[in-house]
Amino acid sequence: MQWTADVGAVEKNYSTHKSANNRLETYGVVSLASIQSDSVQRIQCGFGDRLWGPAAKPGIANTSVTLFGGAPGFGKSTFCLQLASAVAKATNRKTLYIGAEESGEQVRDRATRLKIDNLEDLLILPIEAQSRGHGLTPEMLEYYDPSLVIIDSAQKYSDSQDEAVRIAETVKTTAVVRRCPFVIICQVTKDLEFEGSNKLKHACDTLLMGSTEDELDTRSGFVGPPGREPFRVVEVVKNRFGPQNELVYTMHEDGLRLFDVDDFLEKRGVDGDNDDDDDDDDDDE
């Protein structure tokens, strides 16, 4: 964005436009009344929609940027690959994965192991292509028109925290213009804090943190996972488009599956009613 420093020039330009409409068209300013928007538009894909939106209207806001961190071994790449597949099916459009961690063959092998059945809709800009000078460009987004873009990771594509912030801010502008949400994988510290400055977190709409838990503390006591793998818990640390929430997953040979704690307890004969503070918090939101 460029600012005009010549006050005289500004006054002269202002006087040449007699009507408000002309001024709005010239300077790009519009009134709120002229903006047509019923509500936030969301993508509901069935894979963790409550992480991004309330129960009444879950789903990823189509102008949002999510920063996603997780403990080592959580399965961040698995989560994002399954998310990309689910969003592609929900939107009937392709999704785009840009990674600096793995080769195209490695990503394809994971997708095969996860039994993803819409590989033709999952686009990837692999390391091999990036080494030849290819990168994420406006022309690429215009050509493929993806419904979701995943960047793995913020630290791999920036040499400093300031550069990471600039990337996030540029991505946010792109998400709004193209109505295409972005998910940026972020490295975390040993204390499960996002690596980087608060500016990076502020530049994103949603912050998700994944952790592994050997058992869950429920109203009926501690519950262990159904298999050998620990629970995967995704906590919403911040969300501009909905309440803070958390979802629980279990890891299987074919990937992550949502774990319904209430349904699990009900099958064990525990009363399904829950009058805890979580419901009050949702109402307050």
C-alpha positions, 0 to 999 in steps of 0.5 A: 500500500502506498500513501500520498504525502503531498497534502496539496495534491490530495486536496486537489484530487478531492475537489475534482470529485463532487459526489461521494460515489465518484470518490468511493470508486476512485479511492477504493473506499466503500460503505458497509451498507454496500457490502453484501454479506449474510455471514461468514462462508464456511467449508464443511468437510466432516474432518474437524469442522468444530475446530473452526466454527461453532456447533450451529455453523461449523467449518473452515472460514473460506478467508481464514489463515490457520497456524497449526502446531503440534508435538513431535509424533502427533501426525501434523502431515497426516492430519493436513493430508486428510484435511486436504482430501476431505475439503477437496471432496466437500468443494468438488475442487482441488487442494494444494499442498506445498511442502519443504519437508518431504519429496513427492514420493513420500507424500504419495506413499503416505496418501496411499497408506491412508487409503485416500481415494481422490489423489487426482484432486490433491495437488502438490508442489514437491521439493523437486519442483521447488529446487528448480525454481518453482514457487507459490505465485498468484498465477499458480493460484489463478490457474489451479483455483484450489479450495485449500492451500497447506504450507509445510512449514512457516519456518522452512520458508522463512529465514527470520521471524519478520519474514514469517510474519510477512508470509502470513500477512501476504497469505491472509490477503490472498485468502480473502481475495481468492476465498481460499483458506490457508493452513500453515504448519508451524514448529513448536517448542518443547513446551508446546508453544508456537515457535516465533513472535506474537506477531506471527500468531496475531497475523493468523485467524486461528491457532491450533495446537496438537498434543498426544495424551495417554489418557483423557480425564472425563466425567467418569474418570480417566479413559485410555485410547482404544488402541496402542496409539495415544490420543491426539488432541487438537486444541483451539488456542485462538479463533477469530471465527468461532469459539475455542474448542478441542477435538480428540482423534485416535490414530489408526493404520489408515490415519486419524479418526475423530473420537466421540468421547460422549458416545464412548462413555454412553456405550460404557453405560455412563450417563450421556448428560453433561452439565459441565462448564464447557456448555456454559462457555459455548453459550457465552460465545 
